[in-house]
């Protein structure tokens, strides 16, 4: 996602979503943001 040319409002929305999901994550449920299937697989393997 870093390579995308996002408008400032889009970047702000993404940052707000990251903060929200970080706050609602618990020890039983952890939210992650992924930008590809490989990233998803890497996160799952590290659990």
Biopython code that builds the backbone (N, CA, C, O; Angstrom):
import numpy as np
from Bio.PDB.StructureBuilder import StructureBuilder

atoms = [
    (1, "UNK", "N", (0.808, -1.198, 0.000)),
    (1, "UNK", "CA", (0.000, 0.000, 0.000)),
    (1, "UNK", "C", (0.853, 1.263, 0.000)),
    (1, "UNK", "O", (0.384, 2.322, -0.417)),
    (2, "UNK", "N", (2.066, 1.170, 0.449)),
    (2, "UNK", "CA", (2.922, 2.355, 0.489)),
    (2, "UNK", "C", (3.213, 2.907, -0.893)),
    (2, "UNK", "O", (3.501, 4.095, -1.043)),
    (3, "UNK", "N", (3.141, 2.058, -1.897)),
    (3, "UNK", "CA", (3.451, 2.508, -3.249)),
    (3, "UNK", "C", (2.281, 3.234, -3.912)),
    (3, "UNK", "O", (2.462, 3.864, -4.953)),
    (4, "UNK", "N", (1.091, 3.156, -3.330)),
    (4, "UNK", "CA", (-0.070, 3.826, -3.906)),
    (4, "UNK", "C", (0.028, 5.329, -3.691)),
    (4, "UNK", "O", (0.513, 5.788, -2.657)),
    (5, "UNK", "N", (-0.432, 6.083, -4.665)),
    (5, "UNK", "CA", (-0.493, 7.536, -4.535)),
    (5, "UNK", "C", (-1.876, 7.891, -3.997)),
    (5, "UNK", "O", (-2.824, 8.058, -4.764)),
    (6, "UNK", "N", (-1.985, 8.004, -2.687)),
    (6, "UNK", "CA", (-3.266, 8.279, -2.051)),
    (6, "UNK", "C", (-3.422, 9.769, -1.777)),
    (6, "UNK", "O", (-2.459, 10.477, -1.485)),
    (7, "UNK", "N", (-4.651, 10.212, -1.882)),
    (7, "UNK", "CA", (-4.946, 11.584, -1.503)),
    (7, "UNK", "C", (-4.880, 11.672, 0.017)),
    (7, "UNK", "O", (-5.042, 10.659, 0.696)),
    (8, "UNK", "N", (-4.646, 12.861, 0.564)),
    (8, "UNK", "CA", (-4.544, 13.004, 2.025)),
    (8, "UNK", "C", (-5.786, 12.487, 2.770)),
    (8, "UNK", "O", (-5.649, 11.903, 3.845)),
    (9, "UNK", "N", (-6.971, 12.685, 2.230)),
    (9, "UNK", "CA", (-8.184, 12.226, 2.905)),
    (9, "UNK", "C", (-8.226, 10.703, 2.952)),
    (9, "UNK", "O", (-8.677, 10.122, 3.940)),
    (10, "UNK", "N", (-7.756, 10.057, 1.889)),
    (10, "UNK", "CA", (-7.727, 8.592, 1.877)),
    (10, "UNK", "C", (-6.723, 8.069, 2.900)),
    (10, "UNK", "O", (-6.996, 7.094, 3.601)),
    (11, "UNK", "N", (-5.577, 8.707, 2.983)),
    (11, "UNK", "CA", (-4.571, 8.309, 3.967)),
    (11, "UNK", "C", (-5.091, 8.486, 5.385)),
    (11, "UNK", "O", (-4.828, 7.650, 6.250)),
    (12, "UNK", "N", (-5.823, 9.561, 5.630)),
    (12, "UNK", "CA", (-6.397, 9.805, 6.959)),
    (12, "UNK", "C", (-7.426, 8.740, 7.321)),
    (12, "UNK", "O", (-7.479, 8.288, 8.465)),
    (13, "UNK", "N", (-8.238, 8.341, 6.357)),
    (13, "UNK", "CA", (-9.236, 7.298, 6.611)),
    (13, "UNK", "C", (-8.573, 5.965, 6.940)),
    (13, "UNK", "O", (-9.024, 5.244, 7.830)),
    (14, "UNK", "N", (-7.511, 5.643, 6.226)),
    (14, "UNK", "CA", (-6.783, 4.397, 6.484)),
    (14, "UNK", "C", (-6.163, 4.433, 7.879)),
    (14, "UNK", "O", (-6.221, 3.445, 8.612)),
    (15, "UNK", "N", (-5.577, 5.554, 8.242)),
    (15, "UNK", "CA", (-4.969, 5.675, 9.568)),
    (15, "UNK", "C", (-6.023, 5.571, 10.677)),
    (15, "UNK", "O", (-5.772, 4.949, 11.709)),
    (16, "UNK", "N", (-7.178, 6.166, 10.476)),
    (16, "UNK", "CA", (-8.272, 6.058, 11.457)),
    (16, "UNK", "C", (-8.728, 4.609, 11.604)),
    (16, "UNK", "O", (-8.991, 4.150, 12.715)),
    (17, "UNK", "N", (-8.821, 3.900, 10.502)),
    (17, "UNK", "CA", (-9.221, 2.488, 10.547)),
    (17, "UNK", "C", (-8.184, 1.667, 11.294)),
    (17, "UNK", "O", (-8.543, 0.789, 12.078)),
    (18, "UNK", "N", (-6.915, 1.932, 11.067)),
    (18, "UNK", "CA", (-5.858, 1.206, 11.790)),
    (18, "UNK", "C", (-5.975, 1.433, 13.285)),
    (18, "UNK", "O", (-5.858, 0.487, 14.064)),
    (19, "UNK", "N", (-6.205, 2.672, 13.698)),
    (19, "UNK", "CA", (-6.344, 2.984, 15.128)),
    (19, "UNK", "C", (-7.572, 2.290, 15.712)),
    (19, "UNK", "O", (-7.511, 1.738, 16.811)),
    (20, "UNK", "N", (-8.678, 2.317, 14.986)),
    (20, "UNK", "CA", (-9.899, 1.675, 15.462)),
    (20, "UNK", "C", (-9.690, 0.182, 15.660)),
    (20, "UNK", "O", (-10.015, -0.354, 16.720)),
    (21, "UNK", "N", (-9.151, -0.495, 14.652)),
    (21, "UNK", "CA", (-8.955, -1.935, 14.759)),
    (21, "UNK", "C", (-7.913, -2.288, 15.807)),
    (21, "UNK", "O", (-7.992, -3.358, 16.412)),
    (22, "UNK", "N", (-6.947, -1.422, 16.033)),
    (22, "UNK", "CA", (-5.980, -1.657, 17.101)),
    (22, "UNK", "C", (-6.672, -1.590, 18.465)),
    (22, "UNK", "O", (-6.360, -2.375, 19.360)),
    (23, "UNK", "N", (-7.605, -0.660, 18.620)),
    (23, "UNK", "CA", (-8.318, -0.511, 19.886)),
    (23, "UNK", "C", (-9.273, -1.670, 20.160)),
    (23, "UNK", "O", (-9.446, -2.065, 21.313)),
    (24, "UNK", "N", (-9.893, -2.219, 19.117)),
    (24, "UNK", "CA", (-10.862, -3.292, 19.352)),
    (24, "UNK", "C", (-10.225, -4.674, 19.332)),
    (24, "UNK", "O", (-10.908, -5.672, 19.564)),
    (25, "UNK", "N", (-8.925, -4.745, 19.058)),
    (25, "UNK", "CA", (-8.219, -6.022, 19.127)),
    (25, "UNK", "C", (-8.100, -6.438, 20.588)),
    (25, "UNK", "O", (-7.901, -5.603, 21.470)),
    (26, "UNK", "N", (-8.225, -7.734, 20.831)),
    (26, "UNK", "CA", (-8.094, -8.283, 22.176)),
    (26, "UNK", "C", (-7.068, -9.404, 22.140)),
    (26, "UNK", "O", (-6.454, -9.668, 21.106)),
    (27, "UNK", "N", (-6.892, -10.058, 23.276)),
    (27, "UNK", "CA", (-5.957, -11.190, 23.294)),
    (27, "UNK", "C", (-6.506, -12.344, 22.470)),
    (27, "UNK", "O", (-5.732, -13.135, 21.932)),
    (28, "UNK", "N", (-7.828, -12.456, 22.360)),
    (28, "UNK", "CA", (-8.436, -13.532, 21.593)),
    (28, "UNK", "C", (-8.585, -13.225, 20.114)),
    (28, "UNK", "O", (-8.606, -14.133, 19.283)),
    (29, "UNK", "N", (-8.687, -11.938, 19.786)),
    (29, "UNK", "CA", (-8.886, -11.525, 18.394)),
    (29, "UNK", "C", (-7.928, -10.385, 18.093)),
    (29, "UNK", "O", (-7.927, -9.357, 18.771)),
    (30, "UNK", "N", (-7.113, -10.584, 17.066)),
    (30, "UNK", "CA", (-6.167, -9.550, 16.655)),
    (30, "UNK", "C", (-6.436, -9.202, 15.204)),
    (30, "UNK", "O", (-6.413, -10.071, 14.332)),
    (31, "UNK", "N", (-6.692, -7.926, 14.949)),
    (31, "UNK", "CA", (-6.925, -7.459, 13.587)),
    (31, "UNK", "C", (-5.613, -7.004, 12.963)),
    (31, "UNK", "O", (-4.790, -6.375, 13.627)),
    (32, "UNK", "N", (-5.421, -7.320, 11.695)),
    (32, "UNK", "CA", (-4.236, -6.918, 10.943)),
    (32, "UNK", "C", (-4.684, -6.300, 9.630)),
    (32, "UNK", "O", (-5.746, -6.633, 9.105)),
    (33, "UNK", "N", (-3.871, -5.404, 9.110)),
    (33, "UNK", "CA", (-4.140, -4.934, 7.756)),
    (33, "UNK", "C", (-3.176, -5.655, 6.823)),
    (33, "UNK", "O", (-1.991, -5.795, 7.125)),
    (34, "UNK", "N", (-3.686, -6.103, 5.710)),
    (34, "UNK", "CA", (-2.869, -6.823, 4.728)),
    (34, "UNK", "C", (-3.040, -6.168, 3.363)),
    (34, "UNK", "O", (-4.091, -5.608, 3.052)),
    (35, "UNK", "N", (-2.003, -6.248, 2.567)),
    (35, "UNK", "CA", (-2.057, -5.667, 1.234)),
    (35, "UNK", "C", (-1.888, -6.709, 0.138)),
    (35, "UNK", "O", (-1.923, -6.394, -1.051)),
    (36, "UNK", "N", (-1.704, -7.968, 0.566)),
    (36, "UNK", "CA", (-1.581, -9.032, -0.421)),
    (36, "UNK", "C", (-1.901, -10.369, 0.241)),
    (36, "UNK", "O", (-1.938, -10.481, 1.466)),
    (37, "UNK", "N", (-2.127, -11.354, -0.576)),
    (37, "UNK", "CA", (-2.397, -12.694, -0.069)),
    (37, "UNK", "C", (-1.168, -13.238, 0.663)),
    (37, "UNK", "O", (-1.305, -13.923, 1.676)),
    (38, "UNK", "N", (0.008, -12.941, 0.164)),
    (38, "UNK", "CA", (1.243, -13.406, 0.808)),
    (38, "UNK", "C", (1.371, -12.813, 2.214)),
    (38, "UNK", "O", (1.762, -13.520, 3.144)),
    (39, "UNK", "N", (1.055, -11.555, 2.378)),
    (39, "UNK", "CA", (1.103, -10.938, 3.698)),
    (39, "UNK", "C", (0.135, -11.635, 4.649)),
    (39, "UNK", "O", (0.469, -11.878, 5.808)),
    (40, "UNK", "N", (-1.048, -11.952, 4.168)),
    (40, "UNK", "CA", (-2.036, -12.661, 4.975)),
    (40, "UNK", "C", (-1.504, -14.019, 5.419)),
    (40, "UNK", "O", (-1.610, -14.376, 6.593)),
    (41, "UNK", "N", (-0.937, -14.769, 4.495)),
    (41, "UNK", "CA", (-0.384, -16.082, 4.820)),
    (41, "UNK", "C", (0.746, -15.960, 5.830)),
    (41, "UNK", "O", (0.829, -16.764, 6.759)),
    (42, "UNK", "N", (1.612, -14.977, 5.667)),
    (42, "UNK", "CA", (2.724, -14.762, 6.608)),
    (42, "UNK", "C", (2.204, -14.495, 8.015)),
    (42, "UNK", "O", (2.736, -15.033, 8.985)),
    (43, "UNK", "N", (1.171, -13.670, 8.131)),
    (43, "UNK", "CA", (0.603, -13.359, 9.446)),
    (43, "UNK", "C", (-0.011, -14.614, 10.066)),
    (43, "UNK", "O", (0.197, -14.884, 11.248)),
    (44, "UNK", "N", (-0.746, -15.361, 9.297)),
    (44, "UNK", "CA", (-1.390, -16.568, 9.801)),
    (44, "UNK", "C", (-0.350, -17.584, 10.268)),
    (44, "UNK", "O", (-0.543, -18.227, 11.300)),
    (45, "UNK", "N", (0.737, -17.738, 9.536)),
    (45, "UNK", "CA", (1.775, -18.683, 9.917)),
    (45, "UNK", "C", (2.485, -18.293, 11.196)),
    (45, "UNK", "O", (3.002, -19.158, 11.903)),
    (46, "UNK", "N", (2.520, -17.006, 11.507)),
    (46, "UNK", "CA", (3.193, -16.536, 12.714)),
    (46, "UNK", "C", (2.296, -16.578, 13.950)),
    (46, "UNK", "O", (2.759, -16.278, 15.050)),
    (47, "UNK", "N", (1.044, -16.937, 13.795)),
    (47, "UNK", "CA", (0.138, -17.013, 14.951)),
    (47, "UNK", "C", (0.396, -18.240, 15.784)),
    (47, "UNK", "O", (-0.278, -18.455, 16.791)),
]
sb = StructureBuilder()
sb.init_structure("model")
sb.init_model(0)
sb.init_chain("A")
sb.init_seg("    ")
for serial, (resi, resn, name, xyz) in enumerate(atoms, 1):
    if name == "N":
        sb.init_residue(resn, " ", resi, " ")
    sb.init_atom(name, np.array(xyz, "f"), 0.0, 1.0, " ", f" {name:<3s}", serial, name[0])
structure = sb.get_structure()
